[in-house]
Amino acid sequence: MDQARSRSSPPLVSRTTAVDEPGFAAAFDALSAPRTVWSAPDDALVIGGGAAATLTAAGSDRFASIREAATELFEAGDVHAGTEAARPRVFGGFAFHEGACDGDPWGPFPEARFVLPRTQLTVADNGTWLTVNAVGADADAAAVEDRLAREVERFAALGDADHGAVDGSAARSPRPGISESRRTTSREAWRESVGAAVDRIRDGDLRKVVLAQALEADLAADFPRAATLERLAEKYPDCHRYWFEPAAGESAFFGATPERLVSLRGRTVETDALAGTTGRGETPTEDEWLARELLDDEKNVHEHELVAETVRHQLEPFAASVSAGERRVRRLATVQHLHTPITAELDADRHVLDLVEALHPTPAVGGLPPDRALATIRETEPFDRGWYAAPVGWIDAAGNGAFAVAIRSAVASRRRATLFAGVGIVSDSDPDREWDEVQLKYRPILDELEADAGVDSAD
Ligand SMILES: C=C(O[C@H]1C=CC=C(C(=O)O)[C@@H]1O)C(=O)O
C-alpha cells in the first residue's frame, strides 16, 4: 500500500490579491498543467494551474493517508488571503475502489491525488482573486510576492470577462464530433447482468446494486477543453463542475454532477440523497407530468429511499442531529431525479475526509449491502471505474471541505473520450428501461462531443 506523500514539504507560503475577472477560456489556457477546475453552486469558481504540492495515495487507507498528508502540508502556513475561498485548499479525488485505476484510460490517475495549485484564480461573490502558492524550497515570501506581481501582469494582459468567453460572447471552438464509438457492454450482456442482479435481489442476497457502462468515443477533431467546460457551466449551473489533470500527459477527468457527497463547514454538514430518474418532457406540462409520475413511482421511490436512509444512518455516529428535507424532484437539462437534502450538526470537530470515507460509496453509486454490491460491480462491469462515481472535491487547513460524486463524467485526451454512466438496480428493474436510462445519463457529456448536438447559440 502506498503512503500518501507530499512531493515537497512545508512550510507553505500563499499570497492573494484582487484582480479583474479574466475570460474563463483565456485564464484556463494561460495556466499550466496539471490544471484544476472546481465550481459548486454555493461556492467560488476555482481555476488552478501547476502544483505547489501533490498528495497521492492508494489502497484501502487512501482517505486516511490523504488526510494526514493534507494536515502536514497545512501545518505551518504563512498565508495572506483576501477572501475565504482563496485560502489554501487541495483539490482532487479518489478512485471508486482499490484497484479501480488499473486499466485504460486510468493509467495516469493514482487512486488518490490532490493538488495545491501553484497559481489559482478564484471567482467568488466578493470579487476575483489571484493566488500564488509555494511549498518547501520555493516557499520564500519575497519570491512568492514577486511571482504574484508577475502573474497579476500576465493575467491583466488576458483581458476581462466582459470581453472574454466566460459570458459566452467570444468565439469558441466548436464541438469536436465523434468519428467512431465503442460500448463496453452489449445490449445482450447488459440484459444478462441486470437479470442476474435482479435475481439476486429477489433471492434476498442483495437489496440494490448500481451497474454502470462505459462508452469510448474517438473524436473527429481536438477536444476543446475550455469551450467544453464553458458550455457545461451554462447548461448545468446548479451542478458541481470539475476538471482534474494528472501530472503527466494530456488526459483529464471532468464532468458536471448533480450529486453532492458532503460538504463540511465547522460542524455543519450538508449532503444529498439523489437517486431515481426520469427524462425531460418536450413541454413544461410534460415535464410536470413526468415529475409527478417520478414522485409517485414505487420502484424509483424505493431506489431513492434506500439511499436517503443509508446516508442518514451513516451520518448518525458523527452527529448530534441529522435532519432530512422533503423528497422533491431535481430538474436538470437532460434528466429529472428524486432528491432529498440532508443536513447534520456534528457532535465534535471532524475532518471532511472522515465523512467522505464513511459515506462513499452511497447506494446511489454502489449498493446494499455495500460489500456484496461492490463485489457484484467488480465481477460484472467489464471496465475499470477509476474515479467515476467516486469522491472529488477540496480540503482546507481546518479540515473543512466539499465533495461531489463524480458522475456525468468522462476521461478525455486530445482525440478520445471515455464516458461513464450507471443506474440503480432494484427488484423490479427492467433491463431495457435501465439501458435507456444509461443513454440518458451519457447526454451531458455526449452533447458536448457530438458535432450535430445543436448550434452553439452563444456564438
Ligand atoms: C450512477 C449514476 O447516477 C446515480 C445518481 C442519480 C440517479 C441514479 C439512478 O436513478 O439510477 C443513480 O443512482 C450515474 O449518473 O452514473
The ligand as an ORCA input file, in Angstrom:
! r2SCAN-3c Opt
* xyz 0 1
  C     -24.851      6.354    -11.140
  C     -25.358      7.436    -11.740
  O     -26.440      8.112    -11.239
  C     -26.913      7.911     -9.905
  C     -27.369      9.221     -9.411
  C     -28.650      9.666     -9.618
  C     -29.635      8.776    -10.076
  C     -29.353      7.456    -10.245
  C     -30.410      6.486    -10.696
  O     -31.577      6.889    -10.784
  O     -30.095      5.335    -11.013
  C     -28.023      6.876     -9.900
  O     -28.150      6.288     -8.640
  C     -24.776      7.981    -12.978
  O     -25.263      9.023    -13.443
  O     -23.802      7.402    -13.498
*
